[in-house]
Amino acid sequence: MAKNIAVLVGSLRKESYSKKIAKVLASLFPEDCNVSFVEIADLPLYNQDYDDEARVPESYTGFRNTMSSIDAVLFVTPEYNRSVPAVLKNALDVGSRPYGKSIWDGKPAAIVSVSPGEIGAFGANHHLRQSLVVLNMPTVQQPEAYIGHVNDILNEDGEVADSGTLKFLHSVADALVNLAGKF
């Protein structure tokens, strides 16, 4: 059975390392998986008044509807100040509301954090994990994916040439597919 997998990228920068790694990862899923990038940049900051006063922005409705049809989520994110970027946290908030109607509930997830630094955005990865726990999203535990020195991993075309790194990224995609198959 084909799985619908959404990729959410926590970086808005056109040439972001996270987007480049996400594209590589998307190409590593089995052919029977439908992998799609879901845009989160146009979601206004979450405001409960929108839901309470029945004036929900179209972008919220479109995002919630899209994510409701998704079987699993791959999050690829940089680290901003030892946490996730605001755009990604906002997408989590928009999808978790209105209360009792979370589109995240029970959806398997995997997290890949990316940084040109030494520790591979460890802080963002674990901060995001905290949010996914409260959203009831079973999350791939192994392999843990902290991609440090990402600027050295990607070539000038935004591709990963190192076979060891590709094998590792493939194991992340496989782990998400295996987890999604249990639900």
PASEBA-1860 file (N, C-alpha, C; in nm, 3 decimals):
! residues 183
1> MAKNIAVL> 0.083/-0.118/0.000/0.000/0.000/0.000/0.088/0.125/0.000 ~ 0.058/0.216/-0.090/0.134/0.340/-0.099/0.107/0.427/0.023 ~ 0.207/0.494/0.068/0.195/0.587/0.179/0.211/0.728/0.127 ~ 0.131/0.818/0.181/0.143/0.959/0.149/0.230/1.024/0.255 ~ 0.346/1.069/0.215/0.442/1.126/0.308/0.461/1.273/0.277 ~ 0.441/1.356/0.379/0.462/1.500/0.365/0.600/1.534/0.415 ~ 0.665/1.625/0.345/0.794/1.679/0.388/0.770/1.824/0.429 ~ 0.802/1.855/0.554/0.795/1.993/0.602/0.935/2.040/0.631
9> VGSLRKES> 0.973/2.151/0.569/1.107/2.205/0.583/1.100/2.331/0.669 ~ 1.185/2.335/0.771/1.183/2.446/0.865/1.260/2.569/0.823 ~ 1.309/2.572/0.701/1.385/2.687/0.654/1.316/2.752/0.535 ~ 1.310/2.882/0.535/1.249/2.956/0.425/1.351/3.002/0.322 ~ 1.477/2.995/0.355/1.583/3.045/0.266/1.586/2.965/0.136 ~ 1.594/3.036/0.025/1.590/2.974/-0.108/1.696/2.865/-0.123 ~ 1.816/2.891/-0.079/1.926/2.796/-0.094/1.957/2.723/0.036 ~ 1.856/2.698/0.116/1.880/2.638/0.248/1.933/2.496/0.238
17> YSKKIAKV> 2.020/2.464/0.331/2.073/2.329/0.341/1.962/2.230/0.372 ~ 1.870/2.273/0.456/1.758/2.184/0.492/1.677/2.144/0.370 ~ 1.648/2.240/0.283/1.573/2.208/0.161/1.650/2.112/0.072 ~ 1.780/2.131/0.063/1.861/2.044/-0.022/1.864/1.902/0.033 ~ 1.882/1.889/0.162/1.882/1.755/0.223/1.743/1.693/0.211 ~ 1.638/1.773/0.227/1.501/1.722/0.213/1.477/1.667/0.073 ~ 1.529/1.735/-0.029/1.513/1.686/-0.166/1.585/1.553/-0.187 ~ 1.703/1.542/-0.130/1.776/1.416/-0.139/1.696/1.305/-0.071
25> LASLFPED> 1.649/1.333/0.050/1.571/1.234/0.125/1.445/1.193/0.048 ~ 1.376/1.289/-0.009/1.251/1.260/-0.082/1.276/1.161/-0.194 ~ 1.393/1.167/-0.254/1.425/1.077/-0.366/1.459/0.935/-0.319 ~ 1.475/0.915/-0.189/1.517/0.785/-0.137/1.402/0.697/-0.088 ~ 1.280/0.751/-0.089/1.166/0.671/-0.046/1.129/0.569/-0.155 ~ 1.070/0.457/-0.116/1.028/0.358/-0.215/0.930/0.417/-0.316 ~ 0.924/0.358/-0.433/0.839/0.409/-0.541/0.691/0.410/-0.506 ~ 0.648/0.322/-0.416/0.506/0.319/-0.382/0.467/0.425/-0.279
33> CNVSFVEI> 0.560/0.510/-0.243/0.531/0.622/-0.153/0.511/0.748/-0.236 ~ 0.408/0.820/-0.201/0.382/0.951/-0.262/0.440/1.056/-0.169 ~ 0.551/1.115/-0.209/0.620/1.213/-0.126/0.592/1.352/-0.181 ~ 0.544/1.440/-0.094/0.516/1.576/-0.138/0.566/1.677/-0.035 ~ 0.616/1.788/-0.087/0.659/1.897/-0.001/0.536/1.983/0.029 ~ 0.514/2.010/0.155/0.400/2.092/0.196/0.453/2.227/0.241 ~ 0.407/2.331/0.175/0.453/2.466/0.202/0.394/2.519/0.333 ~ 0.478/2.577/0.416/0.432/2.633/0.543/0.463/2.782/0.557
41> ADLPLYNQ> 0.528/2.840/0.458/0.572/2.979/0.467/0.457/3.079/0.470 ~ 0.344/3.044/0.411/0.234/3.141/0.399/0.130/3.130/0.510 ~ 0.157/3.050/0.612/0.062/3.039/0.723/0.078/3.158/0.816 ~ -0.028/3.239/0.834/-0.018/3.347/0.932/0.008/3.289/1.071 ~ 0.071/3.367/1.157/0.093/3.321/1.293/-0.039/3.275/1.354 ~ -0.032/3.162/1.426/-0.156/3.108/1.481/-0.219/3.205/1.580 ~ -0.349/3.223/1.565/-0.428/3.307/1.654/-0.559/3.233/1.677 ~ -0.586/3.194/1.800/-0.706/3.117/1.831/-0.834/3.191/1.795
49> DYDDEARV> -0.830/3.323/1.791/-0.949/3.400/1.752/-0.998/3.360/1.614 ~ -0.907/3.326/1.524/-0.948/3.284/1.389/-1.044/3.166/1.397 ~ -1.012/3.067/1.478/-1.098/2.950/1.493/-1.223/2.983/1.573 ~ -1.206/3.055/1.683/-1.319/3.086/1.771/-1.423/3.174/1.704 ~ -1.380/3.263/1.615/-1.470/3.358/1.552/-1.505/3.320/1.408 ~ -1.476/3.196/1.371/-1.508/3.143/1.237/-1.457/3.233/1.125 ~ -1.334/3.278/1.139/-1.270/3.354/1.032/-1.131/3.296/1.003 ~ -1.133/3.165/0.981/-1.011/3.089/0.959/-0.950/3.127/0.825
57> PESYTGFR> -0.822/3.165/0.823/-0.757/3.197/0.695/-0.760/3.077/0.600 ~ -0.773/3.105/0.472/-0.775/2.999/0.370/-0.651/2.912/0.379 ~ -0.538/2.975/0.409/-0.413/2.898/0.416/-0.418/2.795/0.529 ~ -0.484/2.827/0.641/-0.500/2.729/0.749/-0.583/2.611/0.699 ~ -0.696/2.643/0.637/-0.786/2.537/0.589/-0.717/2.448/0.488 ~ -0.648/2.507/0.392/-0.576/2.429/0.292/-0.470/2.341/0.355 ~ -0.394/2.396/0.447/-0.290/2.320/0.516/-0.349/2.205/0.596 ~ -0.452/2.235/0.673/-0.516/2.131/0.754/-0.574/2.020/0.667
65> NTMSSIDA> -0.638/2.056/0.557/-0.694/1.955/0.466/-0.584/1.871/0.403 ~ -0.478/1.935/0.357/-0.366/1.861/0.298/-0.307/1.764/0.399 ~ -0.279/1.812/0.517/-0.214/1.727/0.618/-0.307/1.617/0.669 ~ -0.436/1.637/0.661/-0.530/1.531/0.704/-0.521/1.408/0.615 ~ -0.478/1.426/0.490/-0.469/1.313/0.398/-0.330/1.248/0.397 ~ -0.243/1.295/0.483/-0.104/1.246/0.490/-0.095/1.131/0.590 ~ -0.014/1.030/0.554/0.006/0.915/0.642/0.125/0.931/0.736 ~ 0.225/1.007/0.696/0.347/1.024/0.777/0.413/1.156/0.739
73> VLFVTPEY> 0.497/1.206/0.830/0.559/1.336/0.809/0.710/1.327/0.830 ~ 0.784/1.382/0.735/0.928/1.397/0.749/0.955/1.545/0.775 ~ 1.011/1.575/0.890/1.051/1.711/0.924/1.201/1.726/0.899 ~ 1.239/1.827/0.823/1.380/1.858/0.801/1.399/2.003/0.843 ~ 1.488/2.025/0.940/1.496/2.158/0.997/1.637/2.201/1.034 ~ 1.663/2.330/1.021/1.785/2.385/1.080/1.758/2.415/1.227 ~ 1.858/2.472/1.291/1.842/2.512/1.431/1.856/2.663/1.440 ~ 1.760/2.726/1.505/1.767/2.869/1.533/1.766/2.886/1.684
81> NRSVPAVL> 1.874/2.934/1.740/1.883/2.963/1.882/1.847/2.842/1.969 ~ 1.899/2.727/1.932/1.881/2.599/2.002/1.738/2.546/1.997 ~ 1.661/2.591/1.898/1.524/2.545/1.884/1.489/2.539/1.735 ~ 1.362/2.510/1.709/1.315/2.505/1.571/1.280/2.645/1.524 ~ 1.288/2.669/1.394/1.246/2.798/1.340/1.098/2.824/1.367 ~ 1.063/2.949/1.381/0.925/2.988/1.412/0.826/2.936/1.308 ~ 0.865/2.933/1.181/0.773/2.888/1.076/0.730/2.743/1.099 ~ 0.820/2.660/1.146/0.787/2.520/1.171/0.701/2.506/1.296
89> KNALDVGS> 0.734/2.576/1.401/0.652/2.572/1.523/0.513/2.624/1.493 ~ 0.502/2.727/1.411/0.372/2.781/1.375/0.288/2.677/1.300 ~ 0.350/2.603/1.209/0.278/2.498/1.135/0.225/2.393/1.232 ~ 0.305/2.357/1.332/0.257/2.262/1.433/0.136/2.317/1.506 ~ 0.143/2.445/1.543/0.032/2.507/1.616/-0.094/2.515/1.530 ~ -0.081/2.557/1.405/-0.196/2.566/1.315/-0.262/2.430/1.299 ~ -0.181/2.326/1.284/-0.235/2.192/1.264/-0.293/2.129/1.389 ~ -0.255/2.179/1.505/-0.303/2.119/1.630/-0.434/2.179/1.679
97> RPYGKSIW> -0.484/2.277/1.609/-0.606/2.347/1.651/-0.713/2.338/1.544 ~ -0.839/2.363/1.575/-0.891/2.391/1.708/-0.875/2.269/1.799 ~ -0.879/2.296/1.928/-0.858/2.192/2.027/-0.948/2.071/1.998 ~ -0.887/1.953/2.002/-0.960/1.830/1.978/-0.966/1.789/1.831 ~ -0.912/1.873/1.743/-0.918/1.843/1.599/-0.778/1.846/1.535 ~ -0.680/1.803/1.611/-0.543/1.805/1.562/-0.525/1.714/1.441 ~ -0.461/1.766/1.339/-0.432/1.684/1.220/-0.307/1.600/1.242 ~ -0.238/1.619/1.352/-0.113/1.547/1.380/-0.136/1.416/1.454
105> DGKPAAIV> -0.247/1.402/1.521/-0.271/1.290/1.613/-0.248/1.154/1.548 ~ -0.149/1.081/1.599/-0.121/0.946/1.553/-0.040/0.935/1.426 ~ -0.001/1.047/1.366/0.077/1.041/1.241/0.224/1.013/1.273 ~ 0.281/0.907/1.214/0.422/0.880/1.233/0.508/0.991/1.174 ~ 0.623/1.013/1.236/0.711/1.122/1.193/0.858/1.080/1.204 ~ 0.940/1.151/1.129/1.084/1.141/1.142/1.139/1.283/1.140 ~ 1.248/1.302/1.212/1.312/1.433/1.221/1.455/1.422/1.172 ~ 1.491/1.512/1.082/1.629/1.527/1.038/1.666/1.672/1.063
113> SVSPGEIG> 1.768/1.693/1.144/1.814/1.829/1.169/1.947/1.851/1.100 ~ 1.966/1.974/1.053/2.075/2.006/0.961/2.147/2.133/1.007 ~ 2.280/2.128/1.003/2.357/2.245/1.042/2.496/2.241/0.980 ~ 2.551/2.358/0.946/2.690/2.360/0.905/2.783/2.342/1.025 ~ 2.726/2.349/1.145/2.806/2.336/1.266/2.833/2.192/1.305 ~ 2.899/2.178/1.416/2.950/2.050/1.465/2.840/1.954/1.512 ~ 2.738/2.006/1.581/2.644/1.914/1.649/2.516/1.888/1.569 ~ 2.508/1.930/1.447/2.399/1.891/1.359/2.260/1.932/1.405
121> AFGANHHL> 2.251/2.049/1.467/2.121/2.102/1.510/2.053/2.011/1.613 ~ 2.133/1.955/1.700/2.084/1.867/1.807/1.972/1.932/1.887 ~ 1.988/2.060/1.922/1.887/2.130/2.002/1.753/2.138/1.932 ~ 1.754/2.171/1.803/1.629/2.179/1.727/1.563/2.043/1.718 ~ 1.641/1.941/1.694/1.590/1.805/1.681/1.514/1.765/1.808 ~ 1.575/1.789/1.923/1.512/1.748/2.048/1.400/1.841/2.091 ~ 1.408/1.967/2.057/1.296/2.056/2.086/1.174/2.014/2.005 ~ 1.195/1.980/1.878/1.085/1.935/1.794/1.027/1.804/1.848
129> RQSLVVLN> 1.111/1.714/1.894/1.064/1.589/1.953/0.969/1.615/2.070 ~ 0.999/1.715/2.151/0.912/1.749/2.265/0.773/1.787/2.217 ~ 0.766/1.865/2.111/0.635/1.904/2.057/0.562/1.783/1.999 ~ 0.633/1.695/1.932/0.568/1.580/1.869/0.513/1.483/1.974 ~ 0.575/1.479/2.091/0.522/1.395/2.199/0.383/1.442/2.240 ~ 0.368/1.571/2.264/0.238/1.623/2.307/0.134/1.617/2.195 ~ 0.181/1.616/2.069/0.090/1.604/1.956/0.055/1.458/1.923 ~ 0.110/1.366/2.001/0.084/1.223/1.985/0.129/1.170/1.849
137> MPTVQQPE> 0.249/1.211/1.810/0.307/1.166/1.684/0.419/1.066/1.715 ~ 0.395/0.937/1.688/0.504/0.842/1.708/0.620/0.880/1.616 ~ 0.739/0.886/1.673/0.854/0.940/1.601/0.965/0.837/1.591 ~ 1.026/0.830/1.474/1.140/0.740/1.454/1.244/0.770/1.561 ~ 1.282/0.665/1.633/1.384/0.681/1.738/1.524/0.654/1.684 ~ 1.534/0.556/1.596/1.662/0.520/1.537/1.645/0.499/1.389 ~ 1.727/0.553/1.306/1.846/0.628/1.344/1.814/0.771/1.382 ~ 1.892/0.824/1.474/1.883/0.966/1.504/1.956/1.039/1.391
145> AYIGHVND> 1.898/1.147/1.344/1.955/1.213/1.226/1.991/1.358/1.254 ~ 2.116/1.379/1.292/2.173/1.511/1.313/2.281/1.528/1.206 ~ 2.254/1.608/1.105/2.347/1.623/0.994/2.434/1.746/1.017 ~ 2.553/1.724/1.071/2.649/1.832/1.093/2.736/1.849/0.970 ~ 2.798/1.966/0.962/2.886/1.999/0.849/2.816/1.976/0.715 ~ 2.688/2.010/0.711/2.608/1.985/0.591/2.666/2.056/0.468 ~ 2.728/2.170/0.489/2.787/2.242/0.377/2.901/2.163/0.312 ~ 2.961/2.072/0.385/3.066/1.987/0.328/3.008/1.860/0.265
153> ILNEDGEV> 2.888/1.825/0.300/2.823/1.703/0.250/2.760/1.725/0.113 ~ 2.708/1.846/0.093/2.641/1.878/-0.033/2.740/1.930/-0.136 ~ 2.727/1.882/-0.260/2.813/1.935/-0.365/2.749/2.062/-0.423 ~ 2.811/2.121/-0.524/2.763/2.248/-0.579/2.625/2.235/-0.645 ~ 2.582/2.112/-0.677/2.449/2.089/-0.734/2.344/2.059/-0.627 ~ 2.383/2.065/-0.499/2.289/2.037/-0.391/2.264/1.888/-0.371 ~ 2.356/1.806/-0.417/2.341/1.661/-0.406/2.442/1.606/-0.307 ~ 2.412/1.488/-0.256/2.502/1.417/-0.166/2.574/1.311/-0.248
161> ADSGTLKF> 2.704/1.321/-0.256/2.781/1.226/-0.337/2.838/1.111/-0.254 ~ 2.859/1.132/-0.126/2.920/1.031/-0.039/2.825/0.914/-0.018 ~ 2.869/0.795/-0.054/2.783/0.677/-0.047/2.744/0.643/0.097 ~ 2.832/0.667/0.193/2.799/0.641/0.333/2.687/0.731/0.383 ~ 2.694/0.858/0.345/2.589/0.952/0.385/2.457/0.917/0.318 ~ 2.463/0.882/0.190/2.340/0.841/0.120/2.279/0.716/0.184 ~ 2.362/0.622/0.221/2.313/0.500/0.288/2.244/0.537/0.419 ~ 2.305/0.627/0.495/2.245/0.671/0.621/2.110/0.739/0.597
169> LHSVADAL> 2.105/0.831/0.501/1.979/0.900/0.471/1.873/0.801/0.424 ~ 1.914/0.702/0.348/1.821/0.599/0.304/1.764/0.523/0.424 ~ 1.847/0.500/0.524/1.799/0.430/0.644/1.695/0.513/0.719 ~ 1.706/0.645/0.713/1.606/0.732/0.776/1.473/0.719/0.702 ~ 1.478/0.725/0.569/1.355/0.709/0.489/1.292/0.573/0.515 ~ 1.373/0.468/0.518/1.322/0.333/0.543/1.258/0.323/0.681 ~ 1.320/0.386/0.780/1.267/0.380/0.917/1.130/0.447/0.925 ~ 1.112/0.558/0.853/0.982/0.625/0.854/0.877/0.538/0.783
177> VNLAGKF> 0.912/0.479/0.672/0.819/0.390/0.602/0.780/0.272/0.689 ~ 0.878/0.214/0.759/0.850/0.101/0.847/0.760/0.142/0.963 ~ 0.786/0.258/1.020/0.701/0.306/1.129/0.559/0.334/1.078 ~ 0.549/0.397/0.964/0.416/0.428/0.908/0.340/0.299/0.878 ~ 0.409/0.194/0.840/0.344/0.067/0.812/0.281/0.001/0.934 ~ 0.319/0.045/1.051/0.264/-0.010/1.175/0.134/0.058/1.217 ~ 0.099/0.165/1.144/-0.020/0.241/1.182/-0.124/0.237/1.073
END
